[in-house]
Amino acid sequence: MIAVCRSGNRSAAVADALNGAGYNADTMAGGMTAWTRAGLPTT
């Protein structure tokens, strides 16, 4: 499971909570800001 937010900070907290609840979660480094900056599609 991948958690995503705008900058990666909130999604990191969510991924930590999910991992603590027994899920296998990670966050996308840099969030959607880094994704957009890299020129990757958003639609």
N, C-alpha and C positions, 0 to 999 in steps of 0.2 A: 504494500500500500504506500502510495506517495502522497504527502500533504504538500499543497502549494498555496502560497499567498503572494502578495505584491513583492515583498523584499526578502522573505525567507525567515523572518524572526517569529512571527506568529505560528507559521507552519512547523517550525522546530519545536515549539512548546506543545503543539497538538501531537506531533509524532512522538515526543517523549511520553505524553499521557497515554497514547495508544499502546506504546511499547510496555508501559507500566500495567496496562490492563490485559496484557497477554497477546497483543497483536504484533505483527512484524511490520513496522512502519519506518519510513525515512522521509526526509524533506528534500526538495529540489533546491540545491545551492543557488543563492541569489534571487530566487523566486521569479515571478513573471517579469520583473524589471530586467534581470540578466537575460532571460529568454528573449524578450523583445529586442534588447540591445544586440543580441547575437543574430538578429534578423530571422528568427524562426517564426513559423506561422502561428497565428493566434485564433484562427477560425477553422 
